[in-house]
Amino acid sequence: MVLYGLVGGLLAVGFAIFLIFKVMSYDEGTERMREIAAYVREGATSYLTQQYKVVAIVFVVIALLMFLLVKAGMMESPAPWLFIAGGFLSALAGFIGMSIATRASARTANAARESLNKALKIAFSAGAVMGLMVVGLALLGITLSYLALKLVYGNDLTKITVVLLNFGMGASFAALFARVGGGIFTKAADVGADLAGKVEEGIPEDDPRNPAVIADNVGDNVGDVAGMGADLYESYVGSIIATMSLAVVAGLGMKGVELPVKIAAAGILSSIIGTFFVRAREDATQQNLLMALRRGVWSASAIIVVLTYLLVKHELPGHIGVFWAVIIGLIAGLIIGYSTEMFTSDAYGWTRRIAESAKTGAATVILRGLSVGMISTAIPVVVVATAIVLSYFVAGGKTSFNMGLYGIGLAAVGMLSVLGITLATDAYGPVADNAGGNAEMSGLPEEVRERTDALDALGNTTAATGKGFAIGSAALTALALVASYQNALHYWIAKFQLPPDIAGKLIKPLLSDPLTIAGVFVGAMMPFLFSAFAIDAVSEAAERIVEEVRRQFREIKGLLEGKAKPDYAGAVRIATKEAQKRMTVPSLMAVIMPILVGFLLGPNGVIGLLIGALTAGFAMALFMANSGGAWDNAKKYIEKGNLGGKGTDAHKASVVGDTVGDPLKDTAGPSLNILIKLMSMVSIAFAGFVLKITIVRIFF
């Protein structure tokens, strides 16, 4: 396993470095293009540096709390160190991906002056750096952490896999800060720029006269590249580690523990091969461009199917059913991606209906978008529910409950097995978006902007698909983590040497148990409360940016006429300050609530909390992500010249819909899948503490 993990991780990181040099070999274009790219790069780096300072402080506080629990005998000694390592690698993956994205946007815009295909290759290569760094660093982190724990605990796989989950908690915690903070920044800047620029003053999107336009471009990178990368990093880590833990309980020993890591390594190889299939012709339509990206994903998926079969046949020859569990997860991910595309791409009727409703005003745009988002949850929910049942039974759940759970965990691993390329198709979007902004601000010819707009519109679809993919994998991973939580409880029951009768009283999660039901209600409330904080933060920060843009339009003479230069840094400072100030409370909720519920309701209440958050959060995240994506593409559909094009009342109404959808699809929605997994990770990490407190409260 160590060999597979190290080779797979190093292969991903090595190929990502190769792509970095390849992207950097292209020309950034004119002096003006370089200047704009530098503004964005400096703003993004400054924001992430400030965010990491805040996150580091919170990490230190939580790590100190964990060290206290270690001293009290309620947590294993390596746990705090793994927590820190998981968070560090998550932040590192996000930073590297964002750094190359900010350097690729001007190069993509400059390539678009020559050809569409060349621009696509540069933007996609930059996205692939993000995807491959995520899977590479994640696999290296898991493998090295496993190796360190093996040196400490020998062949005690139960202890190794339970403690290893703390690495996942660190990854999840860093991801939530990245997603929430980056989401607040990007959507506050985007909404502020749209309201004060496009709606009030009627100037085009990415117009250099708009003081918030650089902040908007910075936000694309810190939110949709670094944030999304950290998000899927923790999904990837969580699915692998949870499945390793379930393998031990299923009695599969070392072979079962090794399999998820080996599948992940095979997925890296498949993803790298898949990147070579992404190319498009010059007269490509939106569907042609989409097919170019699909070829890469489908090729990688076909390769991983073959490699997984060979791995399962070699590692677990008596359990070939787990191969089908992996395939079920992979197919479920592809179906969810296609479903998301169907509801968010302007190539289909759902988004076009939203655009048509813009003819009667903003209210009907919003109503139609809400209904489309709600309808869009049906297919993914049914697909995930079906995947859960099928993977459970094909893996042997009919005869062994724990084998069935292992099958569900492998379905999550299968869904994320080619994350290296699926994340590349997502992270490519912000690069294309920034390229369009650079082209507009640099005054490049209209044909260049048409090419970057085509790539940008495709990026909106792939981003929505990526969010659906992340949310679907989160549901399977979170379910595996709930099972792992019960395993962690049994581990601590054995460690505390509790007699069977007391253990039976402590863990009895039933729908007739009032403590479990109370936890379910609290868990179902959590996505709403969390989303309220996130959306309100975007609203308040956007108000500050609108005020700043209005002030500059009012006080800087000649700005609207293009005779004066705006203070771009002012809007960046405001977005940074507001994001840092408002990201902490919702992020800490995910840590505090499982501990608080465990303290008040005990282990049964925590299990209820996790189930309630999973079911409500899954559907709500899908609804918000798809509504926002559909509103965005409805606006772009009109901007292509349909229904009268830019400047019409229909266009203005669609901008309002897009503005409403922005915090839903890029802040609250995608953060929910991290929330439900992080609460599971925290519950596992603090299982010993909750169990000890419950024993004291009940029996003493």
C-alpha positions as CSV (number, residue, x, y, z in Angstrom):
1,M,0.0,0.0,0.0
2,V,2.8,2.4,0.9
3,L,4.4,1.8,-2.5
4,Y,1.2,2.4,-4.4
5,G,0.4,5.5,-2.3
6,L,3.9,7.0,-2.7
7,V,4.2,6.3,-6.4
8,G,0.6,7.5,-7.2
9,G,1.1,10.6,-5.1
10,L,4.4,11.5,-6.6
11,L,3.2,10.8,-10.1
12,A,0.4,13.2,-9.6
13,V,2.6,15.9,-8.1
14,G,5.3,15.4,-10.8
15,F,2.8,15.7,-13.7
16,A,1.3,18.8,-12.1
17,I,4.8,20.4,-11.9
18,F,5.3,19.5,-15.6
19,L,2.0,21.2,-16.4
20,I,3.1,24.3,-14.4
21,F,6.2,24.7,-16.5
22,K,4.1,24.1,-19.7
23,V,1.6,26.8,-18.7
24,M,4.3,29.2,-17.7
25,S,6.1,28.8,-21.1
26,Y,3.2,30.7,-22.9
27,D,3.3,34.4,-23.3
28,E,1.2,36.6,-21.0
29,G,0.5,39.1,-23.8
30,T,0.6,42.9,-23.8
31,E,1.9,45.1,-21.0
32,R,-1.7,45.9,-20.1
33,M,-2.6,42.2,-19.9
34,R,0.4,41.6,-17.6
35,E,-0.5,44.5,-15.4
36,I,-4.1,43.3,-14.9
37,A,-2.9,39.7,-14.2
38,A,-0.4,41.1,-11.6
39,Y,-3.3,43.0,-9.8
40,V,-5.3,39.8,-9.6
41,R,-2.3,37.7,-8.5
42,E,-1.3,40.1,-5.8
43,G,-4.9,40.4,-4.5
44,A,-5.4,36.6,-4.4
45,T,-2.1,36.0,-2.7
46,S,-2.7,38.7,-0.1
47,Y,-6.1,37.3,0.7
48,L,-5.0,33.7,1.1
49,T,-2.1,34.8,3.2
50,Q,-4.4,36.7,5.6
51,Q,-6.9,33.8,5.6
52,Y,-4.2,31.3,6.5
53,K,-3.1,33.5,9.4
54,V,-6.6,33.4,10.8
55,V,-7.0,29.6,10.2
56,A,-3.6,28.9,11.8
57,I,-4.7,30.6,15.0
58,V,-7.9,28.5,15.1
59,F,-5.9,25.4,14.3
60,V,-3.6,26.0,17.2
61,V,-6.4,26.5,19.6
62,I,-8.2,23.3,18.6
63,A,-4.9,21.4,18.6
64,L,-4.2,22.5,22.1
65,L,-7.7,21.3,23.1
66,M,-6.9,18.0,21.5
67,F,-3.6,17.8,23.4
68,L,-5.5,18.3,26.7
69,L,-7.8,15.4,25.7
70,V,-4.7,13.3,25.0
71,K,-3.4,14.0,28.5
72,A,-6.8,13.1,29.9
73,G,-6.8,9.8,28.1
74,M,-9.7,10.6,25.9
75,M,-7.7,10.9,22.6
76,E,-4.8,9.1,21.1
77,S,-1.5,11.0,21.2
78,P,-0.8,11.2,17.4
79,A,-4.3,12.7,16.8
80,P,-3.4,16.5,17.1
81,W,-0.4,16.1,14.8
82,L,-2.5,14.3,12.1
83,F,-5.1,17.1,12.5
84,I,-2.4,19.7,11.8
85,A,-0.9,17.7,8.9
86,G,-4.3,17.3,7.2
87,G,-5.0,21.0,7.4
88,F,-1.6,22.0,6.2
89,L,-1.7,19.8,3.0
90,S,-5.2,21.0,2.2
91,A,-4.1,24.6,2.4
92,L,-0.9,23.8,0.4
93,A,-3.0,22.2,-2.4
94,G,-5.3,25.2,-2.6
95,F,-2.5,27.7,-2.6
96,I,-0.6,25.9,-5.4
97,G,-3.7,25.6,-7.5
98,M,-4.7,29.2,-7.0
99,S,-1.1,30.4,-7.8
100,I,-1.1,28.7,-11.2
101,A,-4.6,29.8,-12.0
102,T,-3.8,33.5,-11.5
103,R,-0.8,33.1,-13.8
104,A,-2.7,31.2,-16.5
105,S,-5.6,33.7,-17.0
106,A,-3.6,36.3,-19.1
107,R,-1.9,33.5,-21.0
108,T,-5.3,32.0,-21.8
109,A,-6.6,35.4,-23.0
110,N,-3.5,35.9,-25.1
111,A,-3.9,32.4,-26.6
112,A,-7.5,33.3,-27.5
113,R,-6.1,35.9,-29.8
114,E,-4.7,33.0,-31.8
115,S,-7.2,30.2,-31.4
116,L,-9.9,28.7,-29.3
117,N,-8.2,25.3,-28.9
118,K,-5.0,26.8,-27.7
119,A,-6.9,28.9,-25.1
120,L,-8.8,25.8,-24.0
121,K,-5.5,23.8,-23.6
122,I,-3.9,26.4,-21.3
123,A,-7.0,26.9,-19.2
124,F,-7.5,23.2,-18.8
125,S,-3.8,22.6,-18.0
126,A,-4.1,25.1,-15.2
127,G,-7.2,23.3,-13.9
128,A,-5.4,20.0,-14.1
129,V,-2.6,21.4,-11.9
130,M,-5.3,22.0,-9.2
131,G,-6.8,18.5,-9.7
132,L,-3.6,16.6,-9.7
133,M,-2.1,18.5,-6.7
134,V,-5.2,17.8,-4.7
135,V,-5.1,14.0,-5.3
136,G,-1.3,13.8,-5.2
137,L,-0.9,15.6,-1.9
138,A,-3.9,13.8,-0.4
139,L,-2.6,10.4,-1.3
140,L,0.9,11.3,-0.1
141,G,-0.5,12.6,3.2
142,I,-2.7,9.5,3.8
143,T,0.2,7.1,3.0
144,L,2.8,8.9,5.1
145,S,0.4,9.2,8.0
146,Y,-0.5,5.6,7.8
147,L,3.2,4.7,7.7
148,A,3.9,6.8,10.8
149,L,1.0,5.2,12.7
150,K,2.2,1.8,11.7
151,L,5.5,2.6,13.3
152,V,3.7,3.7,16.5
153,Y,1.0,1.0,16.7
154,G,2.4,-1.9,14.8
155,N,-0.2,-4.1,13.1
156,D,-3.1,-2.8,15.2
157,L,-5.3,-1.8,12.2
158,T,-8.3,-0.9,14.4
159,K,-6.2,1.7,16.2
160,I,-4.4,2.9,13.1
161,T,-7.6,3.5,11.1
162,V,-9.5,5.2,13.9
163,V,-6.6,7.6,14.6
164,L,-6.0,8.2,10.9
165,L,-9.5,9.9,10.7
166,N,-8.0,12.9,12.5
167,F,-6.0,13.6,9.3
168,G,-9.3,13.9,7.6
169,M,-10.7,16.2,10.2
170,G,-7.8,18.6,9.7
171,A,-8.5,18.5,5.9
172,S,-12.2,19.1,6.4
173,F,-11.6,22.0,8.8
174,A,-9.2,23.8,6.5
175,A,-11.6,23.2,3.6
176,L,-14.5,24.7,5.4
177,F,-12.6,27.9,6.1
178,A,-11.4,28.0,2.5
179,R,-14.9,27.5,1.1
180,V,-16.7,29.9,3.4
181,G,-14.0,32.6,3.4
182,G,-13.3,32.4,-0.3
183,G,-17.1,32.1,-1.1
184,I,-17.8,35.3,0.9
185,F,-15.0,37.2,-0.8
186,T,-15.8,36.1,-4.4
187,K,-19.6,36.6,-4.2
188,A,-19.4,39.8,-2.3
189,A,-17.1,41.2,-5.0
190,D,-19.2,39.7,-7.8
191,V,-22.5,40.9,-6.5
192,G,-21.1,44.3,-5.6
193,A,-19.5,44.8,-9.0
194,D,-22.7,43.7,-10.8
195,L,-25.1,45.8,-8.7
196,A,-23.0,49.0,-8.8
197,G,-21.7,48.6,-12.3
198,K,-24.0,46.6,-14.6
199,V,-27.3,47.3,-12.9
200,E,-26.9,50.9,-11.7
201,E,-24.5,52.4,-14.3
202,G,-25.2,50.1,-17.2
203,I,-21.5,49.4,-17.9
204,P,-20.4,46.0,-19.2
205,E,-19.2,43.1,-17.1
206,D,-15.4,43.3,-16.4
207,D,-15.4,46.9,-17.5
208,P,-12.0,48.5,-16.3
209,R,-13.9,51.5,-15.0
210,N,-15.6,49.4,-12.3
211,P,-13.5,49.6,-9.1
212,A,-14.7,46.2,-8.0
213,V,-13.7,44.3,-11.2
214,I,-10.3,43.3,-9.9
215,A,-11.8,42.1,-6.6
216,D,-14.3,40.0,-8.7
217,N,-11.4,38.4,-10.6
218,V,-9.5,37.8,-7.3
219,G,-12.6,36.2,-5.9
220,D,-12.8,33.7,-8.7
221,N,-9.4,32.4,-7.7
222,V,-9.7,32.3,-3.9
223,G,-13.2,30.9,-4.0
224,D,-13.6,28.7,-7.1
225,V,-10.0,27.5,-7.3
226,A,-8.5,27.4,-3.8
227,G,-11.9,26.9,-2.2
228,M,-13.1,24.1,-4.5
229,G,-9.7,22.4,-4.4
230,A,-9.7,22.3,-0.6
231,D,-13.4,21.1,-0.7
232,L,-12.7,18.1,-2.9
233,Y,-9.4,17.4,-1.2
234,E,-11.2,16.7,2.0
235,S,-13.9,14.7,0.2
236,Y,-11.2,12.5,-1.4
237,V,-9.3,12.1,1.9
238,G,-12.6,11.4,3.9
239,S,-13.8,8.7,1.5
240,I,-10.5,6.8,1.5
241,I,-9.9,6.9,5.2
242,A,-13.5,6.1,6.1
243,T,-13.4,3.1,3.8
244,M,-10.1,1.9,5.3
245,S,-11.7,2.0,8.7
246,L,-14.8,0.0,7.5
247,A,-12.5,-2.6,6.0
248,V,-11.1,-3.4,9.4
249,V,-14.6,-3.8,10.9
250,A,-15.6,-6.0,7.9
251,G,-12.8,-8.4,8.8
252,L,-10.9,-7.9,5.5
253,G,-7.6,-7.1,7.2
254,M,-4.7,-5.5,5.5
255,K,-5.9,-6.4,1.9
256,G,-9.2,-4.5,2.5
257,V,-7.4,-1.5,4.1
258,E,-5.0,-1.3,1.1
259,L,-7.7,-1.5,-1.6
260,P,-9.0,2.2,-1.4
261,V,-5.5,3.5,-1.6
262,K,-4.6,1.4,-4.5
263,I,-7.8,2.4,-6.4
264,A,-6.9,6.0,-5.7
265,A,-3.4,5.5,-7.1
266,A,-4.9,3.8,-10.2
267,G,-7.3,6.8,-10.5
268,I,-4.4,9.2,-10.7
269,L,-2.8,7.3,-13.6
270,S,-6.2,7.2,-15.3
271,S,-6.7,10.9,-14.8
272,I,-3.3,11.8,-16.3
273,I,-4.0,9.7,-19.4
274,G,-7.5,11.3,-19.7
275,T,-6.0,14.8,-19.9
276,F,-4.5,14.0,-23.3
277,F,-7.9,13.5,-24.8
278,V,-9.1,17.1,-24.1
279,R,-9.0,19.1,-27.4
280,A,-11.5,21.0,-29.5
281,R,-11.7,22.4,-33.1
282,E,-11.7,26.1,-33.8
283,D,-15.3,26.4,-34.8
284,A,-16.4,24.5,-31.7
285,T,-19.9,25.1,-30.3
286,Q,-20.8,24.9,-26.6
287,Q,-21.7,21.3,-27.1
288,N,-18.4,20.6,-28.9
289,L,-16.4,22.2,-26.1
290,L,-18.4,20.2,-23.5
291,M,-17.7,17.0,-25.5
292,A,-14.0,17.9,-25.5
293,L,-14.0,17.8,-21.7
294,R,-16.2,14.8,-21.5
295,R,-13.8,12.8,-23.7
296,G,-11.1,13.3,-21.0
297,V,-13.4,12.2,-18.1
298,W,-14.9,9.3,-20.0
299,S,-11.5,8.0,-21.1
300,A,-10.2,8.2,-17.5
301,S,-13.4,6.4,-16.2
302,A,-13.0,3.6,-18.7
303,I,-9.4,3.0,-17.7
304,I,-10.1,3.0,-13.9
305,V,-12.8,0.4,-14.5
306,V,-10.3,-2.0,-16.0
307,L,-7.6,-1.2,-13.3
308,T,-10.1,-1.6,-10.5
309,Y,-11.2,-5.0,-11.7
310,L,-7.6,-6.2,-11.8
311,L,-6.9,-4.8,-8.3
312,V,-10.0,-6.4,-6.7
313,K,-9.3,-9.7,-8.4
314,H,-5.8,-9.7,-7.1
315,E,-6.4,-8.2,-3.6
316,L,-9.9,-9.6,-2.7
317,P,-10.6,-12.5,-5.1
318,G,-13.3,-13.9,-2.9
319,H,-15.2,-10.5,-2.8
320,I,-15.6,-9.5,-6.5
321,G,-18.8,-7.8,-5.5
322,V,-16.8,-4.8,-4.1
323,F,-15.6,-4.2,-7.7
324,W,-19.3,-3.6,-8.7
325,A,-19.6,-1.3,-5.7
326,V,-16.8,0.9,-7.0
327,I,-18.4,0.9,-10.5
328,I,-21.8,1.8,-9.0
329,G,-20.2,4.8,-7.4
330,L,-18.4,5.8,-10.6
331,I,-21.6,5.6,-12.6
332,A,-23.5,7.4,-10.0
333,G,-21.0,10.3,-10.2
334,L,-21.3,10.5,-14.0
335,I,-25.1,10.5,-13.8
336,I,-25.1,13.2,-11.2
337,G,-22.8,15.3,-13.4
338,Y,-25.0,14.8,-16.4
339,S,-28.1,15.7,-14.4
340,T,-26.5,18.9,-13.1
341,E,-25.4,19.8,-16.6
342,M,-29.0,19.2,-17.9
343,F,-30.5,21.6,-15.3
344,T,-27.8,24.3,-15.5
345,S,-26.5,24.5,-19.1
346,D,-28.2,26.8,-21.6
347,A,-28.0,24.0,-24.1
348,Y,-31.1,22.5,-22.4
349,G,-34.6,23.7,-21.8
350,W,-34.6,24.3,-18.1
351,T,-32.1,27.2,-18.2
352,R,-33.7,28.6,-21.4
353,R,-37.1,28.7,-19.6
354,I,-35.5,30.8,-16.9
355,A,-34.1,33.2,-19.6
356,E,-37.6,33.3,-21.2
357,S,-39.2,34.3,-17.9
358,A,-36.8,37.3,-17.8
359,K,-39.1,39.0,-20.3
360,T,-41.6,39.6,-17.5
361,G,-39.2,40.8,-14.9
362,A,-36.8,39.8,-12.1
363,A,-39.5,38.2,-9.9
364,T,-40.4,35.5,-12.5
365,V,-36.7,34.8,-13.1
366,I,-36.2,34.2,-9.4
367,L,-39.4,32.0,-9.1
368,R,-38.5,29.9,-12.1
369,G,-34.9,29.5,-10.9
370,L,-36.1,28.4,-7.5
371,S,-38.4,25.8,-9.0
372,V,-35.7,24.5,-11.4
373,G,-33.3,24.2,-8.4
374,M,-35.8,22.2,-6.4
375,I,-36.7,19.9,-9.3
376,S,-33.0,19.3,-9.9
377,T,-32.6,17.6,-6.5
378,A,-34.7,14.6,-7.5
379,I,-32.4,12.8,-9.9
380,P,-29.2,13.1,-7.7
381,V,-31.1,12.1,-4.5
382,V,-32.6,9.0,-6.2
383,V,-29.2,8.2,-7.8
384,V,-27.4,8.4,-4.5
385,A,-30.1,6.4,-2.7
386,T,-29.9,3.7,-5.3
387,A,-26.1,3.7,-5.2
388,I,-26.2,3.2,-1.4
389,V,-28.6,0.2,-1.7
390,L,-26.9,-1.4,-4.6
391,S,-23.4,-1.0,-3.4
392,Y,-24.5,-2.4,0.0
393,F,-25.9,-5.5,-1.5
394,V,-23.4,-6.3,-4.2
395,A,-20.6,-6.0,-1.7
396,G,-22.3,-8.7,0.5
397,G,-24.5,-6.7,2.8
398,K,-27.2,-9.4,2.7
399,T,-25.0,-11.8,4.6
400,S,-22.6,-9.3,6.4
401,F,-23.8,-5.8,7.5
402,N,-20.2,-4.6,7.7
403,M,-19.3,-5.9,4.2
404,G,-22.2,-3.9,3.0
405,L,-20.9,-0.7,4.7
406,Y,-17.5,-1.3,3.1
407,G,-19.2,-1.5,-0.3
408,I,-20.8,1.9,0.4
409,G,-17.4,3.4,1.3
410,L,-15.9,1.9,-1.9
411,A,-18.8,3.5,-3.9
412,A,-17.6,6.9,-2.6
413,V,-14.0,6.0,-3.5
414,G,-15.2,5.0,-7.0
415,M,-17.1,8.3,-7.4
416,L,-13.9,10.2,-6.6
417,S,-11.5,7.8,-8.2
418,V,-10.8,10.1,-11.3
419,L,-11.0,13.3,-9.3
420,G,-7.7,14.4,-10.8
421,I,-9.5,15.1,-14.1
422,T,-13.0,15.9,-12.9
423,L,-11.6,18.6,-10.7
424,A,-9.5,19.9,-13.6
425,T,-12.7,20.5,-15.6
426,D,-14.1,22.5,-12.7
427,A,-11.0,24.5,-11.8
428,Y,-10.5,25.4,-15.5
429,G,-13.7,27.6,-15.3
430,P,-12.3,30.4,-13.1
431,V,-9.2,30.6,-15.4
432,A,-11.5,31.1,-18.4
433,D,-13.6,33.6,-16.5
434,N,-10.5,35.6,-15.6
435,A,-9.2,35.4,-19.1
436,G,-12.5,37.1,-20.3
437,G,-12.0,39.8,-17.7
438,N,-8.5,40.4,-18.8
439,A,-9.5,40.6,-22.5
440,E,-12.2,43.1,-21.7
441,M,-10.0,45.3,-19.5
442,S,-7.2,45.1,-22.0
443,G,-9.4,46.2,-24.9
444,L,-8.7,43.1,-27.0
445,P,-10.7,42.6,-30.2
446,E,-14.3,41.3,-30.0
447,E,-13.4,37.9,-31.4
448,V,-11.1,37.3,-28.5
449,R,-13.8,38.0,-26.0
450,E,-16.2,35.8,-27.9
451,R,-13.7,32.9,-27.5
452,T,-13.2,33.5,-23.8
453,D,-16.9,33.9,-23.3
454,A,-17.5,30.5,-24.9
455,L,-14.9,29.0,-22.5
456,D,-16.4,30.9,-19.6
457,A,-20.0,29.7,-20.3
458,L,-18.6,26.1,-20.5
459,G,-16.8,26.8,-17.2
460,N,-20.1,27.7,-15.5
461,T,-21.6,24.3,-16.6
462,T,-18.5,22.3,-15.5
463,A,-18.4,24.2,-12.2
464,A,-22.1,23.4,-11.6
465,T,-21.3,19.8,-12.5
466,G,-18.3,19.8,-10.2
467,K,-20.5,21.0,-7.3
468,G,-23.1,18.3,-7.9
469,F,-20.3,15.7,-8.1
470,A,-18.8,17.0,-4.8
471,I,-22.2,17.0,-3.1
472,G,-23.0,13.5,-4.3
473,S,-19.7,12.1,-3.1
474,A,-20.1,14.0,0.2
475,A,-23.4,12.1,0.8
476,L,-21.7,8.7,0.3
477,T,-18.6,9.7,2.3
478,A,-20.7,11.1,5.2
479,L,-22.7,7.9,5.4
480,A,-19.5,5.9,5.6
481,L,-18.2,8.4,8.3
482,V,-21.4,7.9,10.4
483,A,-20.7,4.1,10.3
484,S,-17.0,4.9,11.2
485,Y,-18.3,7.0,14.2
486,Q,-20.1,4.0,15.6
487,N,-16.9,2.0,15.1
488,A,-14.9,4.7,17.0
489,L,-17.4,4.5,19.9
490,H,-16.9,0.7,20.1
491,Y,-13.1,1.4,20.1
492,W,-13.4,3.7,23.1
493,I,-15.8,1.4,24.9
494,A,-13.1,-1.3,24.6
495,K,-10.4,1.1,25.7
496,F,-12.3,2.2,28.7
497,Q,-13.1,-1.5,29.5
498,L,-16.8,-0.9,29.9
499,P,-19.0,-4.0,30.6
500,P,-21.4,-5.0,27.9
501,D,-24.6,-4.0,29.7
502,I,-23.3,-0.4,30.1
503,A,-22.1,-0.3,26.5
504,G,-25.6,-1.4,25.3
505,K,-27.2,1.5,27.2
506,L,-24.8,4.0,25.7
507,I,-25.3,3.1,22.0
508,K,-28.8,2.4,20.9
509,P,-29.6,4.8,18.0
510,L,-33.3,4.0,17.2
511,L,-36.0,6.1,15.7
512,S,-38.0,5.5,18.8
513,D,-35.2,6.9,21.0
514,P,-36.0,10.6,21.9
515,L,-32.3,11.5,22.1
516,T,-31.7,10.2,18.6
517,I,-34.8,12.0,17.3
518,A,-33.7,15.2,19.0
519,G,-30.3,15.0,17.3
520,V,-32.0,14.4,13.9
521,F,-34.0,17.7,14.3
522,V,-30.9,19.7,15.4
523,G,-28.9,18.2,12.5
524,A,-31.6,19.0,9.9
525,M,-31.6,22.6,11.2
526,M,-27.8,23.0,10.9
527,P,-27.7,23.5,7.0
528,F,-30.3,26.3,7.3
529,L,-28.5,28.1,10.1
530,F,-25.1,27.7,8.5
531,S,-26.4,28.9,5.1
532,A,-28.1,31.9,6.8
533,F,-24.8,33.0,8.3
534,A,-23.0,32.5,4.9
535,I,-25.5,34.3,2.8
536,D,-25.9,37.2,5.2
537,A,-22.1,37.6,5.2
538,V,-22.1,37.9,1.4
539,S,-25.0,40.4,1.6
540,E,-23.3,42.6,4.1
541,A,-19.9,42.5,2.4
542,A,-21.5,43.2,-1.0
543,E,-23.2,46.3,0.5
544,R,-19.8,47.6,1.6
545,I,-18.4,47.1,-1.9
546,V,-21.4,48.7,-3.5
547,E,-20.9,51.8,-1.3
548,E,-17.2,51.8,-2.2
549,V,-17.9,51.6,-5.9
550,R,-20.5,54.4,-5.7
551,R,-18.1,56.5,-3.7
552,Q,-15.4,56.2,-6.4
553,F,-17.8,56.9,-9.2
554,R,-18.9,60.0,-7.3
555,E,-15.5,61.3,-6.1
556,I,-13.1,60.3,-8.8
557,K,-13.7,62.8,-11.6
558,G,-13.7,61.3,-15.1
559,L,-13.9,57.7,-13.9
560,L,-17.1,56.8,-15.7
561,E,-15.8,58.5,-18.8
562,G,-12.7,56.3,-18.8
563,K,-10.4,59.3,-18.2
564,A,-9.4,58.3,-14.7
565,K,-8.2,55.1,-13.1
566,P,-10.2,53.5,-10.2
567,D,-8.7,52.4,-6.9
568,Y,-9.0,48.6,-7.4
569,A,-7.2,47.9,-4.1
570,G,-9.9,49.6,-2.1
571,A,-12.5,47.0,-3.1
572,V,-10.1,44.1,-2.6
573,R,-9.3,45.4,1.0
574,I,-13.0,45.6,1.8
575,A,-13.8,42.1,0.5
576,T,-10.8,40.7,2.4
577,K,-11.7,42.3,5.6
578,E,-15.4,41.3,5.5
579,A,-14.6,37.7,4.5
580,Q,-12.1,37.3,7.3
581,K,-14.5,38.8,9.8
582,R,-17.5,36.7,8.8
583,M,-16.1,33.3,8.0
584,T,-15.2,32.2,11.6
585,V,-18.7,31.8,13.1
586,P,-20.2,29.5,10.5
587,S,-17.0,27.5,10.3
588,L,-16.7,27.0,14.1
589,M,-20.4,25.8,14.2
590,A,-19.3,22.5,12.6
591,V,-16.8,21.9,15.4
592,I,-18.9,23.1,18.3
593,M,-22.2,21.5,17.5
594,P,-21.2,17.8,17.5
595,I,-19.4,18.3,20.8
596,L,-22.3,20.3,22.3
597,V,-24.9,17.7,21.2
598,G,-22.7,14.9,22.4
599,F,-22.3,16.6,25.8
600,L,-26.1,17.1,26.1
601,L,-27.6,14.1,24.3
602,G,-24.8,11.6,24.3
603,P,-23.6,9.3,21.4
604,N,-27.2,8.6,20.2
605,G,-27.9,12.3,19.9
606,V,-24.7,12.7,17.9
607,I,-25.7,9.9,15.5
608,G,-29.1,11.6,15.0
609,L,-27.3,14.9,14.4
610,L,-25.2,13.5,11.7
611,I,-28.1,11.7,9.9
612,G,-30.3,14.9,10.1
613,A,-27.5,17.1,8.7
614,L,-26.7,14.6,6.0
615,T,-30.2,14.3,4.6
616,A,-31.2,18.0,4.9
617,G,-27.8,19.2,3.8
618,F,-27.5,17.0,0.8
619,A,-30.8,18.1,-0.8
620,M,-30.3,21.7,0.2
621,A,-26.8,21.9,-1.3
622,L,-28.0,20.5,-4.6
623,F,-30.9,22.9,-4.7
624,M,-28.7,26.0,-4.1
625,A,-25.9,25.0,-6.4
626,N,-28.2,24.2,-9.3
627,S,-30.4,27.2,-8.9
628,G,-27.4,29.5,-8.9
629,G,-25.8,27.8,-11.9
630,A,-29.0,28.0,-13.9
631,W,-29.5,31.7,-13.1
632,D,-25.9,32.4,-14.2
633,N,-26.2,30.6,-17.5
634,A,-29.7,32.1,-18.2
635,K,-28.0,35.5,-18.0
636,K,-25.2,34.4,-20.3
637,Y,-27.7,32.9,-22.7
638,I,-29.3,36.4,-23.1
639,E,-25.9,38.0,-23.3
640,K,-25.1,35.9,-26.4
641,G,-27.8,37.9,-28.2
642,N,-30.9,35.9,-27.4
643,L,-34.1,37.7,-26.3
644,G,-32.7,41.0,-27.3
645,G,-29.2,40.6,-25.8
646,K,-27.4,42.9,-23.4
647,G,-28.9,46.2,-22.2
648,T,-32.6,45.0,-22.5
649,D,-35.0,44.7,-19.6
650,A,-34.8,41.0,-19.9
651,H,-31.0,41.2,-19.5
652,K,-31.4,43.4,-16.4
653,A,-33.8,41.0,-14.9
654,S,-31.5,38.0,-15.5
655,V,-28.6,39.9,-13.8
656,V,-30.8,40.2,-10.7
657,G,-31.4,36.4,-10.8
658,D,-27.7,35.8,-11.2
659,T,-27.0,38.1,-8.3
660,V,-29.4,36.2,-6.0
661,G,-27.9,32.9,-7.1
662,D,-24.3,33.8,-6.6
663,P,-24.1,33.3,-2.8
664,L,-26.2,30.2,-3.1
665,K,-24.1,28.4,-5.7
666,D,-20.6,29.6,-4.6
667,T,-20.8,30.2,-0.9
668,A,-23.5,28.4,1.1
669,G,-24.3,25.5,-1.3
670,P,-20.8,24.0,-1.8
671,S,-19.9,24.6,1.9
672,L,-22.7,22.3,3.1
673,N,-21.0,19.2,1.8
674,I,-18.0,20.1,3.9
675,L,-20.2,20.9,6.9
676,I,-21.8,17.4,7.0
677,K,-18.5,15.6,6.7
678,L,-16.6,17.8,9.1
679,M,-19.3,17.3,11.8
680,S,-18.8,13.5,11.3
681,M,-15.0,13.9,11.5
682,V,-15.3,16.0,14.7
683,S,-17.7,13.5,16.2
684,I,-15.1,10.7,15.5
685,A,-12.2,12.7,16.9
686,F,-14.1,13.6,20.1
687,A,-15.8,10.2,20.5
688,G,-13.8,9.4,23.6
689,F,-14.6,12.7,25.3
690,V,-18.4,12.3,24.5
691,L,-18.4,8.8,25.8
692,K,-16.6,9.7,29.0
693,I,-18.9,12.6,29.7
694,T,-22.0,10.4,29.0
695,I,-20.8,7.8,31.4
696,V,-20.2,10.3,34.2
697,R,-23.6,12.0,33.6
698,I,-25.6,8.7,33.5
699,F,-23.9,6.6,36.1
700,F,-22.5,9.1,38.6
